Amino acid sequence: MNAVAAGATFAVETHGLCMDYGNGEALHELELRVPTGSVFALLGASGAGKTTTLKLLLNLIAPSRGGSRILGRASSALCPEVLARVGYVSENQVLPARLTVEQFFDYLRPLYPRWDPAAERELRTRLALPARRRLGALSHGMRMKMVLACALPFHPELLVLDEPLSGLDALARDEIIDGLRTRPPGTTVLLSSHELDEVERFATHVAFLHEGRLLFQGSMSELHEFARPLMGAGSSPALRAIFIAVVRARRAA
């Protein structure tokens, strides 16, 4: 683990966060710190505890022990005012199938006082969203672009994305990543992913989860410093290679 920088502020914090299911522990005493303004990638294989962590943060499920805070408010006490400052995108997000793209944007605009029509237009153009197509007829990649375009125009302070790149073709991934890179200034992005090669292109901070346990968290530069004893001095390994080395070292410990 890495020491927290003096004076740092955090959009997300967890304290001893645990989640037990009937078949075992999904998350063990998680101590996560997501710096404000960062693009923070929560990385791990399927079943590592990534989605569970995000659901706990958003109070979609209750923890077995411990707690968390987002934007300074306890997750267990989130109110509409705080939720209005949070965008959420999931690979399994359900959209109203009968509405067209245009109709859904018409529905969303009045719900958010901070909705930015210019940002909406720019995103819809960049992501090539077909205005008259029904949401139920969108491909998986187009649906992911749609939910991202819905989550950004109200300028969320925190954008939470659960596996946003999963199952996308190369072009759709590039378009999603481009959308994240051009997010409103000051927006913190917390995303879960197992797509390590893609995440390396845009994340500022990463955390490694393995079997519900946090193995590392920090900036990309801190990660390379952390990995030096495992990978050898003078090397510049890819994120995937570092992750594998850290997990193997954990298993051998």
N, C-alpha and C positions, 0 to 999 in steps of 0.2 A: 504494500500500500504506500501511498504518498502523503506527505504532510500537506495540510491545507495552507494555502498562501495567506499571509496576514492581510486582513482587510477585505478578503474575498466575500462576495455576496452570492447567494445561491437561489436559483429558481425552484430547485427541488432538493429536499433533504429527507433522508430516512434514518431512523434510530432503532437499532435492534429489531428490524422488521422481519417477522417470521410468518410463514404460512404452512400449516399442516393440513394434509388431506388424509383420508382414511388409509391410503396405501403408502404414506410416508410424508416426509418433509419436502415441500416444493421450494421453500426459501428459508435460509438460515441466517438470522441476525444480520440482515443487510444494513450496511452503513454507507449510503450513497450520497454524494454531493455533486450537484449539477450546477456549474457556474453560470451566472446570469449572462446571456448573450452568446453562449457556446452552442456548437452543434455537437451534441453528446450522443455517442452510439453505444448502446447496451448490446454487447455481442455474446453469442453463445450458440451451441447446437440446439436443436429442437428438444424441449423438455428441460432446458437449463434454468428456467424461471423468469424469462424475459417478459412474456405476456402477463404472467401473474403479477410481476412488479408493477407494470403499467396499470393494471386493473386495481391494484391496491392504492396506487397514488391517486387515482380518479374516484376512489370510493365506490367502485363497481362491485367489489367484494371486501369483506372485513378481514383484517389480519388476525392470526391466532395470538400473536404477541407483537409488541413494539408499535411504532407509529411512523407517520410521514407528514411532510408539509410541502405544499406547492404554493408558490407566490406568497409565502408568509402565513398561509392558513393551513391548519391541520386538515388532512384529507378527510378525517371523520366528520368534519364540520364545514364542508364546502357549501357555499351558498350561491344563489344565482349570480350575484355580483362578481364572484371569483370565477365561476364557470364561464361567464361571458368574456373572460380574458384568456381562455384556454381553447385551443383548437385540437381536435382529436381525429385521427385518420387510422383506420384499421383495414387490413386486407380483406376482412370479412364483413365490412360495413354494409348495412342494408340500405338501399335507396328505393324510393317509391317507383315501382316499375312502370306505372302508367303515365307518369309525367315525362315531358320532354326536358332536355337540358335547359332550355330557355324558361320553361315553366317552373323548374325547381329553383333557378336563380331568382325568379320573380317572387317565389315563396320566401326565400331566405332574406332578401334585402331588408324588409321591414323589421326583422327580428333583431338586427344588430345596429344600434345607434352609430357605431363607428364604421359601418360598411363603406368601403371606398369604391365607387363605381369605376373610376379610372383603373384601379388595380384589378378589378374584376375583368374589365375589357382586355387589359394587357395579358392577363393569365389565360383567358379563353382563347385569345389569338395565338399565343405562344404554344399552348398545349393542343391547339387544333380541335377544340371541342365542337361537335356538330350541333347547332342550336335546336334543330327540329327532331333529332333522334330521341326516341324514348329511352329512359334510363335502363329499362329491362332488356334493351337490345344492345347495350354497350358491351364490348369485350372486357376481359379482366383488366387489361392495360389501360383502356379508355376509362373504365370505372375508377381506377386508382388516380388517374389524372383529374377526373371530375371531382373526387372528394378532396384532393389537394387544392384545386381551384376554389372550392367552397370554403376551405378552412383558412385561407390566407387574406381575403379582401377585408375582413374586419380587424386586421392587424392584431392578432393574438400576441400576448406577451409570452405565452408558452405554447408550443406546438408539439403535441405528442403523436408519434407515428409508430404503429405496430406493424412491423414487417412490410414497409411500403414498397420494397423492391422485389418481393417474392413473386416468382412466376411471370415476371415481365420480360419482354424481348429487349434487345439492346437499345433500340431507338426509344422505347417507352422509358427505360431506365434513365437514359440521358436526359430526357425531357423532365422527368421527376426531379432528378438531381439539379438540373438547371433552375427549376422552380424553387428548390430549397436554397440555392445559392443567392437568389434574388429576393429572398424574404425581406419583409420590412426591417429596417435597422432596429437593433435591440431585442429582436425576437429570439428567445431561447428555443432550440429544437432538441427534443429528447426522442430518439428512435431506437427501436429494437430491430435487430437484423442478424441473419447468419450469412449475409452476402459480404464477406470481409473484403474482397477485392474491390467492390464498388464503394463501400463505406470509406475506404482509405483515401478516396479521391476528394472527399469534402468534409469529413469529420475533423473537429478541432480537439475533441476529447473522446476517450473510449473507456469502457469498463468491460472486463471479462467476467462472465458468469459461467460456472460449471457446476452442474448438479445442485443448484440452489445456493452456491457459495461464491462470494466475490473474491476473485483472484487478483484483480488489479483495477485501479481507476486513476486517471490522470490525463494530462495533455499528451499529444502525440510525441512531443519532444521528451516528456517524462517517461513515456512508454519505451522509447529507444534507449534511454539511460537505464531503465529498469531491466531491459532485455539484454544488455551488454554482457553480463556474466554468463547468460545462457547461450548467447549466439556467437560470442567472440568479439574482441576489440577490433575496430576498423571495419566491421561489416555493416551493411545497410539493408537488413532483411525486410521483406514485405510484411504487412500486418498479419497475413495468414500464417506465415512461418513463425512469427512471434507468438501468436495465439496457440499454435500447436505445441511449441516448446514450453510455454507456461503451463498448459494443461498436463503435458507429460511430466513436467517437474512436480506438479501437484500430486499426480498419481504415484510418483516414486517416493514422495516424502513420507 
